[in-house]
Amino acid sequence: MSSKAILCVITEDGQIDNAVIDIPLGMKQEELDYLAQRVTNLLHGTKLVDVSEKQIDELHDNLANDKLLFTSLLQAIKQMQVGQN
């Protein structure tokens, strides 16, 4: 069972995109905040269309314990990349 959260991406040039992602039921706000900070640190300074496979792999390593969250996050990033083209 899962719950939903909004992934919001704000680029340095002020563009905003968002997507709804699945999160595991019972995940605490502190855990979401921690994950959000990890993703921010990993992708800071990178254009959405330029997110590399290496960065995706690093995200995977950081979120490997939670396949549902990683899959949902990855799908959202890829959808946002398509919207940027």
N, CA, C and O atoms as CSV, one atom per row, in Angstrom:
chain,resi,resn,atom,element,x,y,z
A,1,MET,N,N,0.848,-1.183,0.000
A,1,MET,CA,C,0.000,0.000,0.000
A,1,MET,C,C,0.892,1.245,0.000
A,1,MET,O,O,1.948,1.254,0.633
A,2,SER,N,N,0.477,2.266,-0.691
A,2,SER,CA,C,1.286,3.477,-0.759
A,2,SER,C,C,0.405,4.705,-0.597
A,2,SER,O,O,-0.823,4.629,-0.634
A,3,SER,N,N,1.061,5.820,-0.419
A,3,SER,CA,C,0.419,7.110,-0.328
A,3,SER,C,C,1.022,7.975,-1.427
A,3,SER,O,O,1.869,7.503,-2.186
A,4,LYS,N,N,0.610,9.203,-1.524
A,4,LYS,CA,C,1.090,10.085,-2.590
A,4,LYS,C,C,1.789,11.304,-2.007
A,4,LYS,O,O,1.504,11.733,-0.889
A,5,ALA,N,N,2.710,11.849,-2.794
A,5,ALA,CA,C,3.369,13.113,-2.472
A,5,ALA,C,C,3.590,13.861,-3.781
A,5,ALA,O,O,3.568,13.263,-4.857
A,6,ILE,N,N,3.796,15.137,-3.685
A,6,ILE,CA,C,4.086,15.939,-4.872
A,6,ILE,C,C,5.585,16.197,-4.927
A,6,ILE,O,O,6.177,16.711,-3.978
A,7,LEU,N,N,6.190,15.829,-6.058
A,7,LEU,CA,C,7.588,16.147,-6.326
A,7,LEU,C,C,7.584,17.451,-7.114
A,7,LEU,O,O,7.034,17.515,-8.213
A,8,CYS,N,N,8.183,18.469,-6.565
A,8,CYS,CA,C,8.226,19.775,-7.208
A,8,CYS,C,C,9.682,20.095,-7.535
A,8,CYS,O,O,10.550,20.052,-6.663
A,9,VAL,N,N,9.931,20.413,-8.791
A,9,VAL,CA,C,11.278,20.768,-9.238
A,9,VAL,C,C,11.260,22.229,-9.660
A,9,VAL,O,O,10.457,22.643,-10.496
A,10,ILE,N,N,12.159,22.998,-9.064
A,10,ILE,CA,C,12.310,24.406,-9.420
A,10,ILE,C,C,13.725,24.583,-9.926
A,10,ILE,O,O,14.690,24.343,-9.200
A,11,THR,N,N,13.845,25.006,-11.174
A,11,THR,CA,C,15.166,25.157,-11.768
A,11,THR,C,C,15.752,26.518,-11.406
A,11,THR,O,O,15.045,27.416,-10.950
A,12,GLU,N,N,17.055,26.648,-11.617
A,12,GLU,CA,C,17.722,27.897,-11.287
A,12,GLU,C,C,17.204,29.077,-12.098
A,12,GLU,O,O,17.303,30.222,-11.656
A,13,ASP,N,N,16.647,28.808,-13.290
A,13,ASP,CA,C,16.102,29.905,-14.091
A,13,ASP,C,C,14.619,30.147,-13.800
A,13,ASP,O,O,13.955,30.891,-14.521
A,14,GLY,N,N,14.101,29.514,-12.734
A,14,GLY,CA,C,12.745,29.792,-12.271
A,14,GLY,C,C,11.647,28.920,-12.841
A,14,GLY,O,O,10.478,29.117,-12.510
A,15,GLN,N,N,11.988,27.956,-13.691
A,15,GLN,CA,C,10.963,27.059,-14.213
A,15,GLN,C,C,10.525,26.099,-13.120
A,15,GLN,O,O,11.334,25.638,-12.314
A,16,ILE,N,N,9.230,25.805,-13.105
A,16,ILE,CA,C,8.676,24.911,-12.091
A,16,ILE,C,C,7.953,23.774,-12.788
A,16,ILE,O,O,7.198,23.990,-13.735
A,17,ASP,N,N,8.190,22.567,-12.312
A,17,ASP,CA,C,7.476,21.393,-12.800
A,17,ASP,C,C,7.174,20.521,-11.592
A,17,ASP,O,O,7.884,20.564,-10.587
A,18,ASN,N,N,6.119,19.734,-11.698
A,18,ASN,CA,C,5.783,18.862,-10.581
A,18,ASN,C,C,5.134,17.592,-11.085
A,18,ASN,O,O,4.657,17.514,-12.217
A,19,ALA,N,N,5.131,16.603,-10.215
A,19,ALA,CA,C,4.514,15.311,-10.516
A,19,ALA,C,C,4.093,14.675,-9.202
A,19,ALA,O,O,4.677,14.939,-8.150
A,20,VAL,N,N,3.085,13.843,-9.278
A,20,VAL,CA,C,2.646,13.093,-8.102
A,20,VAL,C,C,3.413,11.772,-8.098
A,20,VAL,O,O,3.472,11.069,-9.107
A,21,ILE,N,N,4.001,11.445,-6.940
A,21,ILE,CA,C,4.750,10.196,-6.819
A,21,ILE,C,C,4.149,9.350,-5.701
A,21,ILE,O,O,3.521,9.873,-4.780
A,22,ASP,N,N,4.348,8.050,-5.791
A,22,ASP,CA,C,3.912,7.129,-4.750
A,22,ASP,C,C,4.982,7.059,-3.672
A,22,ASP,O,O,6.177,6.992,-3.962
A,23,ILE,N,N,4.535,7.075,-2.434
A,23,ILE,CA,C,5.448,6.876,-1.307
A,23,ILE,C,C,4.883,5.764,-0.433
A,23,ILE,O,O,3.667,5.581,-0.373
A,24,PRO,N,N,5.739,5.034,0.234
A,24,PRO,CA,C,5.252,3.950,1.083
A,24,PRO,C,C,4.374,4.482,2.208
A,24,PRO,O,O,4.682,5.500,2.827
A,25,LEU,N,N,3.291,3.788,2.459
A,25,LEU,CA,C,2.411,4.142,3.560
A,25,LEU,C,C,3.201,4.114,4.865
A,25,LEU,O,O,3.955,3.173,5.117
A,26,GLY,N,N,3.036,5.108,5.669
A,26,GLY,CA,C,3.727,5.150,6.946
A,26,GLY,C,C,5.065,5.858,6.911
A,26,GLY,O,O,5.700,6.016,7.953
A,27,MET,N,N,5.513,6.292,5.734
A,27,MET,CA,C,6.779,7.018,5.670
A,27,MET,C,C,6.611,8.339,6.407
A,27,MET,O,O,5.631,9.053,6.194
A,28,LYS,N,N,7.550,8.660,7.258
A,28,LYS,CA,C,7.473,9.861,8.086
A,28,LYS,C,C,7.935,11.089,7.309
A,28,LYS,O,O,8.729,10.990,6.374
A,29,GLN,N,N,7.421,12.245,7.715
A,29,GLN,CA,C,7.788,13.508,7.091
A,29,GLN,C,C,9.298,13.727,7.134
A,29,GLN,O,O,9.882,14.234,6.177
A,30,GLU,N,N,9.931,13.343,8.248
A,30,GLU,CA,C,11.378,13.516,8.375
A,30,GLU,C,C,12.126,12.710,7.321
A,30,GLU,O,O,13.152,13.152,6.805
A,31,GLU,N,N,11.605,11.521,7.003
A,31,GLU,CA,C,12.228,10.681,5.980
A,31,GLU,C,C,12.074,11.313,4.606
A,31,GLU,O,O,13.013,11.306,3.810
A,32,LEU,N,N,10.891,11.863,4.323
A,32,LEU,CA,C,10.677,12.548,3.043
A,32,LEU,C,C,11.574,13.770,2.928
A,32,LEU,O,O,12.149,14.027,1.871
A,33,ASP,N,N,11.692,14.520,4.011
A,33,ASP,CA,C,12.568,15.699,3.997
A,33,ASP,C,C,14.020,15.303,3.732
A,33,ASP,O,O,14.724,15.962,2.967
A,34,TYR,N,N,14.453,14.227,4.368
A,34,TYR,CA,C,15.813,13.735,4.176
A,34,TYR,C,C,16.037,13.325,2.712
A,34,TYR,O,O,17.049,13.681,2.110
A,35,LEU,N,N,15.091,12.581,2.155
A,35,LEU,CA,C,15.213,12.152,0.759
A,35,LEU,C,C,15.198,13.344,-0.184
A,35,LEU,O,O,15.954,13.379,-1.155
A,36,ALA,N,N,14.341,14.323,0.094
A,36,ALA,CA,C,14.271,15.519,-0.748
A,36,ALA,C,C,15.616,16.249,-0.742
A,36,ALA,O,O,16.077,16.728,-1.778
A,37,GLN,N,N,16.230,16.327,0.425
A,37,GLN,CA,C,17.523,16.998,0.519
A,37,GLN,C,C,18.595,16.230,-0.246
A,37,GLN,O,O,19.438,16.832,-0.911
A,38,ARG,N,N,18.564,14.903,-0.153
A,38,ARG,CA,C,19.540,14.082,-0.893
A,38,ARG,C,C,19.394,14.295,-2.403
A,38,ARG,O,O,20.387,14.456,-3.112
A,39,VAL,N,N,18.158,14.295,-2.883
A,39,VAL,CA,C,17.912,14.497,-4.318
A,39,VAL,C,C,18.364,15.895,-4.725
A,39,VAL,O,O,19.004,16.065,-5.763
A,40,THR,N,N,18.037,16.886,-3.920
A,40,THR,CA,C,18.445,18.262,-4.205
A,40,THR,C,C,19.963,18.365,-4.296
A,40,THR,O,O,20.496,18.968,-5.227
A,41,ASN,N,N,20.648,17.783,-3.339
A,41,ASN,CA,C,22.120,17.839,-3.342
A,41,ASN,C,C,22.703,17.145,-4.567
A,41,ASN,O,O,23.686,17.612,-5.142
A,42,LEU,N,N,22.106,16.046,-4.959
A,42,LEU,CA,C,22.621,15.277,-6.080
A,42,LEU,C,C,22.394,15.977,-7.422
A,42,LEU,O,O,23.231,15.884,-8.320
A,43,LEU,N,N,21.275,16.671,-7.560
A,43,LEU,CA,C,20.912,17.259,-8.856
A,43,LEU,C,C,21.147,18.762,-8.931
A,43,LEU,O,O,20.940,19.363,-9.985
A,44,HIS,N,N,21.571,19.375,-7.843
A,44,HIS,CA,C,21.779,20.823,-7.826
A,44,HIS,C,C,22.724,21.255,-8.951
A,44,HIS,O,O,23.790,20.672,-9.150
A,45,GLY,N,N,22.308,22.278,-9.669
A,45,GLY,CA,C,23.141,22.825,-10.728
A,45,GLY,C,C,23.048,22.089,-12.055
A,45,GLY,O,O,23.727,22.455,-13.015
A,46,THR,N,N,22.208,21.048,-12.122
A,46,THR,CA,C,22.067,20.275,-13.353
A,46,THR,C,C,20.722,20.595,-14.008
A,46,THR,O,O,19.681,20.555,-13.353
A,47,LYS,N,N,20.753,20.910,-15.296
A,47,LYS,CA,C,19.497,21.105,-16.014
A,47,LYS,C,C,18.758,19.776,-16.052
A,47,LYS,O,O,19.364,18.711,-16.168
A,48,LEU,N,N,17.442,19.859,-15.952
A,48,LEU,CA,C,16.632,18.650,-15.914
A,48,LEU,C,C,16.892,17.762,-17.132
A,48,LEU,O,O,16.976,16.541,-17.005
A,49,VAL,N,N,17.018,18.368,-18.299
A,49,VAL,CA,C,17.255,17.578,-19.514
A,49,VAL,C,C,18.647,16.968,-19.541
A,49,VAL,O,O,18.926,16.075,-20.341
A,50,ASP,N,N,19.531,17.458,-18.655
A,50,ASP,CA,C,20.907,16.965,-18.618
A,50,ASP,C,C,21.171,15.966,-17.487
A,50,ASP,O,O,22.315,15.571,-17.264
A,51,VAL,N,N,20.119,15.559,-16.774
A,51,VAL,CA,C,20.313,14.572,-15.714
A,51,VAL,C,C,20.866,13.307,-16.358
A,51,VAL,O,O,20.255,12.739,-17.264
A,52,SER,N,N,22.017,12.878,-15.885
A,52,SER,CA,C,22.724,11.767,-16.518
A,52,SER,C,C,22.349,10.427,-15.903
A,52,SER,O,O,21.755,10.355,-14.827
A,53,GLU,N,N,22.711,9.379,-16.613
A,53,GLU,CA,C,22.508,8.027,-16.089
A,53,GLU,C,C,23.319,7.836,-14.814
A,53,GLU,O,O,22.894,7.124,-13.904
A,54,LYS,N,N,24.495,8.475,-14.749
A,54,LYS,CA,C,25.313,8.384,-13.543
A,54,LYS,C,C,24.562,8.976,-12.353
A,54,LYS,O,O,24.562,8.397,-11.267
A,55,GLN,N,N,23.929,10.118,-12.556
A,55,GLN,CA,C,23.167,10.736,-11.470
A,55,GLN,C,C,21.966,9.865,-11.084
A,55,GLN,O,O,21.637,9.742,-9.904
A,56,ILE,N,N,21.318,9.266,-12.080
A,56,ILE,CA,C,20.213,8.353,-11.800
A,56,ILE,C,C,20.724,7.165,-10.998
A,56,ILE,O,O,20.070,6.721,-10.054
A,57,ASP,N,N,21.888,6.652,-11.371
A,57,ASP,CA,C,22.483,5.529,-10.621
A,57,ASP,C,C,22.790,5.943,-9.181
A,57,ASP,O,O,22.576,5.166,-8.251
A,58,GLU,N,N,23.290,7.163,-8.998
A,58,GLU,CA,C,23.561,7.654,-7.643
A,58,GLU,C,C,22.271,7.771,-6.844
A,58,GLU,O,O,22.228,7.434,-5.661
A,59,LEU,N,N,21.211,8.258,-7.508
A,59,LEU,CA,C,19.905,8.304,-6.847
A,59,LEU,C,C,19.471,6.903,-6.442
A,59,LEU,O,O,18.969,6.687,-5.339
A,60,HIS,N,N,19.673,5.962,-7.348
A,60,HIS,CA,C,19.305,4.580,-7.050
A,60,HIS,C,C,20.053,4.080,-5.824
A,60,HIS,O,O,19.461,3.469,-4.934
A,61,ASP,N,N,21.350,4.340,-5.779
A,61,ASP,CA,C,22.148,3.912,-4.629
A,61,ASP,C,C,21.640,4.547,-3.336
A,61,ASP,O,O,21.611,3.900,-2.289
A,62,ASN,N,N,21.240,5.818,-3.413
A,62,ASN,CA,C,20.744,6.514,-2.231
A,62,ASN,C,C,19.359,6.039,-1.805
A,62,ASN,O,O,19.013,6.112,-0.625
A,63,LEU,N,N,18.577,5.559,-2.747
A,63,LEU,CA,C,17.198,5.168,-2.444
A,63,LEU,C,C,16.968,3.667,-2.606
A,63,LEU,O,O,15.826,3.214,-2.672
A,64,ALA,N,N,18.042,2.908,-2.670
A,64,ALA,CA,C,17.949,1.481,-2.984
A,64,ALA,C,C,17.074,0.703,-2.018
A,64,ALA,O,O,16.493,-0.312,-2.402
A,65,ASN,N,N,16.965,1.141,-0.802
A,65,ASN,CA,C,16.151,0.424,0.163
A,65,ASN,C,C,14.659,0.608,-0.072
A,65,ASN,O,O,13.844,-0.076,0.545
A,66,ASP,N,N,14.305,1.508,-0.941
A,66,ASP,CA,C,12.890,1.777,-1.181
A,66,ASP,C,C,12.592,1.807,-2.672
A,66,ASP,O,O,12.603,2.865,-3.302
A,67,LYS,N,N,12.325,0.636,-3.222
A,67,LYS,CA,C,12.113,0.490,-4.661
A,67,LYS,C,C,10.908,1.279,-5.157
A,67,LYS,O,O,10.975,1.889,-6.224
A,68,LEU,N,N,9.814,1.281,-4.411
A,68,LEU,CA,C,8.607,1.993,-4.824
A,68,LEU,C,C,8.887,3.477,-4.973
A,68,LEU,O,O,8.515,4.084,-5.977
A,69,LEU,N,N,9.540,4.065,-3.980
A,69,LEU,CA,C,9.839,5.483,-4.032
A,69,LEU,C,C,10.801,5.795,-5.165
A,69,LEU,O,O,10.604,6.772,-5.887
A,70,PHE,N,N,11.843,4.981,-5.334
A,70,PHE,CA,C,12.810,5.208,-6.404
A,70,PHE,C,C,12.143,5.137,-7.773
A,70,PHE,O,O,12.357,6.010,-8.614
A,71,THR,N,N,11.340,4.108,-8.002
A,71,THR,CA,C,10.668,3.931,-9.292
A,71,THR,C,C,9.767,5.114,-9.598
A,71,THR,O,O,9.771,5.633,-10.714
A,72,SER,N,N,9.004,5.536,-8.618
A,72,SER,CA,C,8.104,6.657,-8.799
A,72,SER,C,C,8.870,7.946,-9.058
A,72,SER,O,O,8.488,8.735,-9.923
A,73,LEU,N,N,9.945,8.162,-8.315
A,73,LEU,CA,C,10.781,9.345,-8.489
A,73,LEU,C,C,11.429,9.356,-9.868
A,73,LEU,O,O,11.450,10.390,-10.536
A,74,LEU,N,N,11.952,8.224,-10.291
A,74,LEU,CA,C,12.586,8.113,-11.595
A,74,LEU,C,C,11.591,8.404,-12.716
A,74,LEU,O,O,11.916,9.132,-13.655
A,75,GLN,N,N,10.398,7.853,-12.632
A,75,GLN,CA,C,9.369,8.103,-13.645
A,75,GLN,C,C,9.024,9.583,-13.707
A,75,GLN,O,O,8.870,10.139,-14.794
A,76,ALA,N,N,8.900,10.227,-12.552
A,76,ALA,CA,C,8.570,11.648,-12.514
A,76,ALA,C,C,9.671,12.483,-13.161
A,76,ALA,O,O,9.378,13.402,-13.926
A,77,ILE,N,N,10.929,12.178,-12.866
A,77,ILE,CA,C,12.044,12.925,-13.467
A,77,ILE,C,C,12.054,12.743,-14.982
A,77,ILE,O,O,12.250,13.707,-15.721
A,78,LYS,N,N,11.844,11.515,-15.446
A,78,LYS,CA,C,11.834,11.275,-16.893
A,78,LYS,C,C,10.679,12.001,-17.571
A,78,LYS,O,O,10.846,12.518,-18.675
A,79,GLN,N,N,9.508,12.053,-16.932
A,79,GLN,CA,C,8.376,12.781,-17.500
A,79,GLN,C,C,8.693,14.272,-17.578
A,79,GLN,O,O,8.366,14.934,-18.563
A,80,MET,N,N,9.329,14.792,-16.535
A,80,MET,CA,C,9.692,16.204,-16.545
A,80,MET,C,C,10.729,16.493,-17.631
A,80,MET,O,O,10.686,17.555,-18.251
A,81,GLN,N,N,11.657,15.566,-17.871
A,81,GLN,CA,C,12.645,15.751,-18.927
A,81,GLN,C,C,11.962,15.854,-20.284
A,81,GLN,O,O,12.337,16.690,-21.107
A,82,VAL,N,N,10.969,15.015,-20.522
A,82,VAL,CA,C,10.238,15.028,-21.782
A,82,VAL,C,C,9.550,16.375,-21.966
A,82,VAL,O,O,9.524,16.919,-23.070
A,83,GLY,N,N,8.995,16.908,-20.888
A,83,GLY,CA,C,8.329,18.201,-20.951
A,83,GLY,C,C,9.279,19.352,-21.233
A,83,GLY,O,O,8.842,20.399,-21.711
A,84,GLN,N,N,10.561,19.188,-20.953
A,84,GLN,CA,C,11.568,20.227,-21.174
A,84,GLN,C,C,12.044,20.270,-22.612
A,84,GLN,O,O,12.593,21.281,-23.051
A,85,ASN,N,N,11.842,19.183,-23.359
A,85,ASN,CA,C,12.326,19.115,-24.758
A,85,ASN,C,C,11.375,19.799,-25.699
A,85,ASN,O,O,11.620,19.838,-26.905
